[in-house]
Amino acid sequence: MKTMKTTAYPSYLDRTPIGQGLVAAETLEEGATVEHLEGRVVPYNRIPEADIRNAFEIDDDKWMVPQSDPRYMNHSCDPNCSISGKLDVVTLRKVLKGEELTIMYNDVTIEKYMSRGSTLPKWDDRRSFDCRCGTPKCIGRVDRYVVPVPSNPNSNGVRMG
């Protein structure tokens, strides 16, 4: 059930092994913008119950309930995409044509973790689920925030303090 869009983003909605998801329409290099989050921004306590698991934190107590295709991006404990400060979905590594585009639902940047005094935000159990990403890094159950450790600590995405 491929859904091609009229936008210029190199991605489309399709069936994946765990349901609907976003898929690369072409082979993409690291740093490619594949989509953009669009939707209303609300404080956490104003997210409709039905949308709790689809909301993305975009700033301290500012959450977006996307109405664009990234709403259907699935979680991976070893994702190939992340969300930029401009709300673009950007590849973290080379992604092959036809590969599912994934993000980590429960990550906290090292920068945010350090700015909070090395403590993780409180997790809402309504957001918990059994992970089916199948990667070697899979934690099995997504029921807490994690600070992903980069495979290359000298990469551009790591900023301390």
C-alpha positions in Angstrom: 0.0 0.0 0.0 2.5 2.6 -1.2 1.5 6.2 -0.8 3.5 8.5 -2.9 3.5 12.2 -2.1 3.6 15.3 -4.1 6.3 16.9 -2.0 10.0 16.7 -2.8 10.9 14.5 0.1 12.6 11.2 -0.9 10.3 9.1 1.2 6.9 7.5 1.1 4.5 5.6 3.4 4.3 1.8 2.9 3.7 -1.4 4.8 6.6 -2.5 6.9 7.1 -5.7 9.0 5.4 -4.0 12.0 2.7 -2.0 10.2 2.7 1.3 8.3 6.0 3.2 8.2 8.1 5.6 6.2 10.4 4.2 3.6 13.3 5.7 1.6 12.3 6.3 -2.1 16.0 6.4 -3.1 19.4 5.6 -1.7 20.3 8.5 0.7 23.6 9.7 2.1 24.1 10.6 5.8 22.6 14.1 6.5 19.8 13.9 3.9 16.5 15.5 4.8 13.8 12.9 4.2 10.7 14.6 5.8 9.6 17.5 8.0 7.4 17.4 11.1 4.3 19.5 10.8 1.5 19.8 13.3 0.3 21.6 16.4 2.6 22.2 19.4 1.1 21.8 22.9 2.4 21.3 26.4 2.5 17.6 27.4 -0.7 17.7 29.5 -2.6 19.0 26.5 -1.8 16.0 24.2 -4.9 14.1 23.4 -4.9 10.6 25.0 -5.1 9.0 21.6 -2.0 10.8 20.4 0.3 10.3 23.4 2.4 7.6 21.6 2.6 9.7 18.4 3.9 13.0 20.0 7.4 14.2 19.7 9.1 16.5 22.3 10.5 19.4 20.4 11.6 21.5 23.4 11.1 21.6 27.2 7.3 20.8 27.6 6.6 21.6 23.9 5.3 18.6 22.1 4.2 18.2 18.5 1.4 15.8 17.4 2.5 15.4 13.8 0.0 15.6 11.0 2.6 14.9 8.4 4.0 11.5 7.3 6.7 11.3 10.1 3.7 10.5 12.3 4.1 7.0 11.0 7.8 6.6 11.5 8.6 3.5 13.6 11.0 3.3 16.5 14.3 1.6 16.4 16.9 1.1 19.2 19.5 1.7 16.4 17.7 4.3 14.2 18.8 5.6 10.8 17.2 9.0 11.3 16.8 11.8 13.9 14.8 15.0 14.1 16.8 18.2 13.8 16.2 21.4 15.6 14.4 22.7 12.5 12.0 19.6 12.8 13.5 18.0 9.7 13.9 14.2 9.7 17.5 13.7 8.8 19.5 10.5 8.0 22.2 9.5 10.5 23.9 7.2 8.1 23.6 6.0 4.5 20.1 4.5 3.9 19.4 2.2 0.9 16.4 2.6 -1.4 13.4 0.7 0.1 14.9 0.7 3.6 12.5 1.7 6.4 13.3 5.1 7.9 13.3 4.9 11.7 13.9 7.2 14.7 14.4 6.5 18.4 11.3 7.5 20.4 13.0 7.5 23.8 16.3 9.2 23.3 17.7 12.2 25.2 20.6 14.1 23.7 23.9 14.1 25.7 23.5 17.9 25.8 20.0 17.8 27.4 21.1 15.1 29.8 24.1 17.1 31.0 22.1 20.3 31.2 19.6 18.6 33.5 22.3 17.6 36.0 22.8 14.1 34.5 19.2 13.0 35.2 16.7 11.6 32.8 13.2 13.1 32.3 10.3 11.3 33.9 8.8 8.6 31.6 5.1 8.4 31.1 4.1 4.7 31.1 1.4 5.3 28.5 4.2 5.7 26.0 5.7 2.2 26.9 5.7 -0.6 24.4 7.4 -3.9 23.5 10.1 -3.1 20.8 10.1 -5.1 17.7 13.0 -3.4 15.9 15.1 -6.6 15.9 18.5 -4.7 15.9 21.4 -6.0 18.0 21.0 -2.9 20.2 17.3 -3.6 20.9 16.4 -3.0 24.6 13.3 -5.2 24.3 10.9 -2.8 26.1 10.7 0.9 25.5 9.8 2.1 29.0 12.3 4.8 29.8 14.5 7.5 28.3 18.0 6.6 27.2 21.1 8.6 26.3 22.4 7.0 23.1 26.2 6.6 23.1 27.6 7.5 19.7 29.6 4.9 17.9 32.1 7.6 17.0 32.5 10.0 20.0 34.3 12.5 17.6 31.2 12.8 15.4 29.6 16.2 14.7 26.5 15.4 16.7 28.3 15.1 20.1 28.4 18.3 22.2 29.2 18.1 25.9 28.2 20.7 28.5 
